[in-house]
């Protein structure tokens, strides 16, 4: 067996955001050891070229410098040496996102791909990593939170940690800060949450609710054999939202105010958002971290890995995240339907759903979903949002067409058996074939239409078959996310067909919708809005002003494109009915009610 690769990471200069990382290879490659930084991080499908943050690199062996040659944007090769070889890198870390690395005088956070290069030929060797403190007086109240196994370190302490191989090393982010830590067991497995940020959140309640979610998710697919620990790393700033899944942990960002304070028993909208995020990232420990597309088995982090199945891994996860909240009783069915109505609204608001299917959206995630421009809503569909609606329609269709014999739960259990427990990758046609095998139904037309097609999903009849009424209305205001009926004072004005943004005090057209009045008037994304019908336009008055007109009215519109003034005429149109809300049917028959009950309460 090859000797372990030894890493060490030290917050060398927190004020300049510089980590020092060393990598020691006991028996370097005979032709000269190659060292490589990953180009992307699993779970976030965009080339990020983490090597760009390496600001210095050198190599040494037996106390002597060893020559280094840069091979390409991400790789270096050392001159051949026969004794152990150490690379020493300085890495700039000032990205606070869940997929980055960050260091300042208040904390240190890093994802492995941002700071740990791989030693070519040694990817399967065990890894040891020494996590070192910053120079005093910094770091005296910092604790280390990671799912990496402790080798020689106290609990939540600095010291050495280990991983079975390079892939495991870089799949376990590390947060080092003055942390609030809560611990709980879920089905006897130790879980913890480590929170960074000024928060007085009720830790006992959070632990209780997280335990409920984790046990609910475990009830569906069973705890994986190697799940012997799990850690939620949570950063709670004033604003923000995001998450990234890992095998034994996840990194979350959620606004501080979304967390519950003591004696606050309600599930506020913000807390529901947080619980949904937790549920989403936790479900990934099965769906995408252990059961993966063949294209990710193993991950090639040097270039894009293409699969048309991201909708299965993100869409189905997005379906089960909120479903687990209602099934476990953390939220009511009405609250769940509000969330579902918001997801439907998100999909309906972009005409991109009529242009791009979710298989293509998955495949092109690297250049389209992750690199959205002003035309995104016209050209692309989210494999998260539409993927979750496909999961919903598929689940309810399976239940109806099999007379309650089969549901998506059964499909997921079979997928897990085939590809999760074996660790083999799911082939591109794997999910569809399991659906057909498990249900013994002919689902080709469904997959052609829903996954490979761009038509509307049959949401209204599908939901009706499970005792849910589907309603569409017009959007009432910019803040209207859907999910609820419009309020009494929310009668909207006619439609301009744009989304507005205010930057540096200027109101501009962020997006111009295909087929809308602004597009017909020649408005382009990035144009600055000056006046409508002779009145100055601001973000604050635009909605109010529009309400004073009717569809069909023709108004003068003045814009700046660059520094040139353009005057045009816009004919206001009828607002599209693209905002959805759902209600529990009050008059459904007993069969329908029992189908609804099985869907929302089973696991
Ligand atoms: Zn996800």
Boltz pocket constraint, residues with backbone or C-beta under 6 A from the ligand:
constraints:
  - pocket:
      binder: B
      contacts: [[A, 245], [A, 280], [A, 284], [A, 313], [A, 314], [A, 317]]
      max_distance: 6.0
